Amino acid sequence: MYIDLHTKFGNNIKTLNWGSKESQYRRFNILNQIGDLQNQSLLDVGCGFADLYDFLKDKKIEVNYTGLDITEPILEDARKKFPLVKFINDSLLNLPESSMFDYVFASGIYTYRSEKEYEYIEDMTKSMFAHCIKGVAFNCLSQWADTKDEGEFYADPCTIIEIGHKLTKRLVMRHDYQPNDFTIYLYK
């Protein structure tokens, strides 16, 4: 899907199928509130064009950023924009156990799942948590949304909390910033 969108739109918000830069940055702002990110290492799972890195730079938050994505043509654009940043073209599930980061973020990676959604979210959440030193932040579209777009996956917030609770009792759900999605923080 993303390769086709990249062919059509190039390095553009439409390639990642975000509604707008504003909604994307609103989500990034909530992810950023997990803790003090200054001078921390950060893995951005499903980094796309590294828009999260751009957001953090705009906010003057210095991080040791690593972007991870499975879509090589999009990563090529990210590498051109940020040649000094480390990018990995692979799945999180293939990352070596020794790869550790203070924080692991994922924004928008569950939107287009159409089978075994909760199993996939659980596997990814376990892997993100295994690779973090301090915490994980990720977002999902919410089943509690008043309106839903066809073809998008809307997760039950309670089910996602249960998945997180299997890993830690130190968790937070934010469902207060946008009517159609929520963010989860998991702390070590």
N, C-alpha and C positions, 0 to 999 in steps of 0.2 A: 504494500500500500504506500509506504513512505517513499520508496524509490520512484513509483509512478508520480506521486505528488512533487517530488524533487525535480523530475524531468519536466513537469509542467510549470512549476513556479520558481525553481532554483532556491537560492538562499532567501527564504521569505517565511513569514509567520504562517502562511497558508500551507506550506509544505508540511509543517508539524500539526496542522489542523487545529491550531489554537483559535479561539473566537476572536481575540484581539491581543495586542501587546499589553494593554492595560490589565486584562484579566490574567494574563500570564504573569505579569509583574506582581499583581495582588497575591497570587499563589506563592510566588518566590518570597515575597515579604513575610508571609506566614511561615514558610519553611525556615526562613532566617531567624525566626523568633524562638527556635528550639534552645538556643543558648548563645554565648559569646563566641562567635566564629573567628574573631580576629586572630591571625597567625595560627590557625588550626588547619589540619589536613582534611580535605573534603573530597569524597567520591560522589560524582553526579551520575547516577544510573539512568541511562536513556537520555544522555546529554544533548542529543541533537546538534544544533549549531553552537552550543555552549552559551546559550542566552543567560543561564543562571550565573555563569562566570562574569559575563558582561554586566549583569545586574549588581553583583557584589562589587565589581570595580567602580560602578557609578556611585555606590553607597560608601566607597572608600574602605571597604572591608578586604583586607589582605588575607588570602587563603592560599594554601598549597593545594591547588585544584587539580583533580584528575577527572577527565570526562570518559565515560564508558558508553558505547553505543554499538548496536549490531548492524547499522546501516552505513557502510563505508562511504558512499558518495556524499552523504551529509557530513560525516566526519572530515572528509577532504576539505569541505568549505570551512569547517571549524578550525582545522589546522592552518588554513590560509589566513584566517582572521587572527588567530592566536598562535603563532609559530613556536612560541616558547613554552606552551602548555602541553602537558602530557595527555594524550588521548589513546584509548585502547579500543580496538575493534573486536569485540567479543561479547559474550553473554556474561552477566554477573555470575551465573551458575558455574562458569568455567574458570573463574578467578582463583588463583592459588590461595590456599588457606593462610599463607603468610602475608598476604596483602592486607594491611590494616590501615584504617583512617580514623581520625577523631570522630568525624561525622559522615554518614552516608545518607544521601538524599535521592528521592525519585519523584518526579513531577509529571503526571499525565501518562504514565506507562501502562496503566490498566484500562484505559478508556475503550480500547477496541478488542478486548478479549471476548471470544464468542463460545468458548468451551472450557470446561474445568476451571472456571474463573477463580473460585476460592482456593482450589488446590494450587494454582499458579501463584496467587497472591501469598499464600502461606509459604510456599517454597522460596519465593523471592524475599519475603520478609525475614525468614530464617537466615538466608544468605546475607542480606544486608546487615542484620544484627550480628552475625558471626564476623563480619569484616569491620565493625565499628568498635571504637574504644570508648566513646562517650554517648553516642546516640544516633538514632535513625529518625528521619522525617520523610513522610510520603503522603501523597494525596490520592483521593479517589472521587469519582462522581458519586453522589449520594442518592440512595433509593428514596430518601425522604424529600427529594426535589419535587416541586409542584409540576414542573414540565420536564419532559425528557425527550432527547433527540433519538430518533430511530437509529439502530445500529451501534449505539454506545452502551457500555456496561455501567450500570449504576449499582454500586455495592451497598449492602446493608451495613450501616455503621456498627451495629451491635456485633455482627459476625466478625468484622475487622478488629474490633476491640478484643473479642475472644481469641483471635489469632495472635494479637500482640500480647495478651495476658499469658499465653503459654510460654512466652519468652521472658517477660519481666512484669513485675507489679508496678513498676515506675513508668506509667504511660499517661498521655494526655490526648484527648480528642478535641479538635477545634472545628466547630460547625457554625461559626459565627461571622464569617467574613464574606461569604458568597452563598446565595440560596441553593445552589445545586451541587456543592461539593464540600468535602471535609478533609482535614489533615490530621495525621496521627504522629505523635512523638513517642518514641520508645527510648528509655534511658537505661544505661548499664548500671 
